[in-house]
Amino acid sequence: MIKILLVLSLVLSSVTYADTKLSVMGSLTYNTSDTDDLSSAIDEEPGTGFGLGLRALMGIDDQLHFRSGAGIVQKNFSWEIGNSDVDFSYTYLNVPLTLYWKAGPQVGLFAGTALNAKLNDECDVSGNNFNCPDDETIVFPAIIGFDFSFSEKLGMEVSYEYGMTETLEDTKVSSAVISLLYHLD
């Protein structure tokens, strides 16, 4: 499945190269964890992270585009378990795989998924009696969002990434994302 998505993005990017709009993107993420099968004694605390990368809108027709790119995204969150505090920090290579519909001259809507390949993970435990759970190398969120342009060069995206696959054992992470865009010529 991953190979098919990567080949599809390569083919679409080569076909639509002439009608591609690139933007530099800086993001702020608000991350929450959802733990299924662990003890009810876990108090889940949200955390913030950041992202930096490029966004590419590749034209399919006048209003429909393939939205992709690449970036580095950090997602942080915490747990309190009895007398232990656990801080999680994950850094991913993020490749969006979404469809973008240009609703108007300054507004667009997008939906799809992203390939998040883990580059680094940290699990810091203060206290005792807790071992960090196993985590996943690749994570796929469901993404829905919109963007709007302030000017020809500046824009903003607001999106929600629902954790479809587990980030770590029995836990999914979802994120609200706000991104500022600088559109390149």
N, C-alpha and C positions, 0 to 999 in steps of 0.2 A: 504494500500500500504506500509506504513512504517513497519507494523508488518511482512509483507511478506519479505521485504528486510532484516530486522533484523534476521528473522528465517533462510533465505538463507545464510547470512553471518555466523551464528552460525553453520549451517550444514557444509558449506564449510570449516570452520576453524577446525572443529573436524575431518573431513575426511582427510584433507591435513596437519595435525599437523606434521607428520614425515618429510615433505618436506617444512618446513617454514623457511624463512630467516627474522630475526628481525633486525631492524635498529633504532637507536636513531636519531631523526630528529629535527633540529633547522631551522626555516624559517623566511624569511623577505617577507612581502607582500606590494604591491603597489596597493591601492584601489581607484577606481573611481566610482562615483555614476551616475546613469542615471535617471533623473526625467522626468516622462511623462506628468502629468496633472497639475503641479503646474505652477505658474506664470513664464513668461519668464524673470522676473527680478532676478531670482536666478542665481548666478555665482557659479558653482560647482567647488570645489577645491579638488584634490586628496590628499590622506594621506598615511602614512606608518603604518604598524603594525608588529606583530611578531607571531611566533608559536613555540610550543615545544611539542613533543610527540614521539610515536613509530609508525613505519611503518612495516607492515608484508606482505611479498610476499609468498603466499601459492600456491604450485605447483598443476596445473591441469594436464599438460603434460610437456614435455621437454622445450617447449618454451612459453606456455601459463600459466599465473598465475592469481590468484585473489589477488588484491592489496587492503589491508585494514589497520586497525590499529586504533589508537585513539590519540587525541592531543587537546591542548588548542590553539585557534587561536584568535588573536585580529585584528579587522579591523577598521580603523579610516578614516574619510573624513570630509570635511567642506563645508558649504555653506555661501555665502555672499548674504543677501537679504536686499536691501536698506541700512539702517543704522544699521542693525543687522548682527552679525556674529554668526553662529551656528556650533558647533563642535560636531560630532557624534563619539562615540566609542562603538563598540560591541565586546563582548567576547563570543566565541562559543566553545562547545565541538564538535570537528570535527571527524567524522568517514568516511573515504574514502570508496567508493564502486565502484571500478574501475577494469577493466581487464588490465593486463600487458602482453605485448608481448616482449620476450627477443630476440631482433634483432641480437645480437652478444654477444661475451663474456663480453664486457664492456658497451654495449648500450641497453636500453630498451625503449619502447613506452607504454604509458598508456592512457586510456580514460574511462569516466564513469561519476559518480556523487559523491556527498558526502552528508551525513546527518549532517547539522550544527544546533545544538540545542543551543539556546541562554542561556548563563549563566548570563550575565550582559549587561546592556545597559546604556549609558550616553548620554544626550543631553544637552549641555551647551550653553545658549544663552546670548550673550552680546549685548545690545541694547534693543529695545522694539518692540512691535507689532508682535510677532511671538510665536506661541505655537508649541511645538514639536509634530510631527505626530505620530500616533499609529504605532507600529512595530510588526513584526511577531516573533513567538517563534521558528519556524523551517524554515530553508532556504535550498534549493537545488540548487547548481551550476552545470553547465555542465563543466567537466574537461577534458583537453587534455594536454599532456606533455611528456617529455622524461627524462631519467636519464642516467648517465654514471658514471663509477667507475674510480677513480684516482688510487686506489690500492685495495688490497683485503679487507681493513678495511674502506676506505674513498670513498665517492661518493657524487654526487650532482644531484638534480632534478630541472628542470625548467618547470613550467606549467602555464596555463592560466585557470582561473575559471570564466566562463560567468554566470552572475546572471540570472537564469531561473525564479526564483520566487522572489517576492517582499521582500526586507529587511524591509522596512517601507512603509507606504501608498504612492502608486504611484511611488515608487523608487526601482530600482534594483542596486545592488552593484556587480561589477566585479573586479577581482584581478589578477595581475601578481605575481607569487610566485617563489622565489628561496630558495631552501632548501639544507642544508649540512647534509650528512648522515654519521653515524658511525655504521658500520655493526657489529652486535654481533655474537659470535660463536654459 
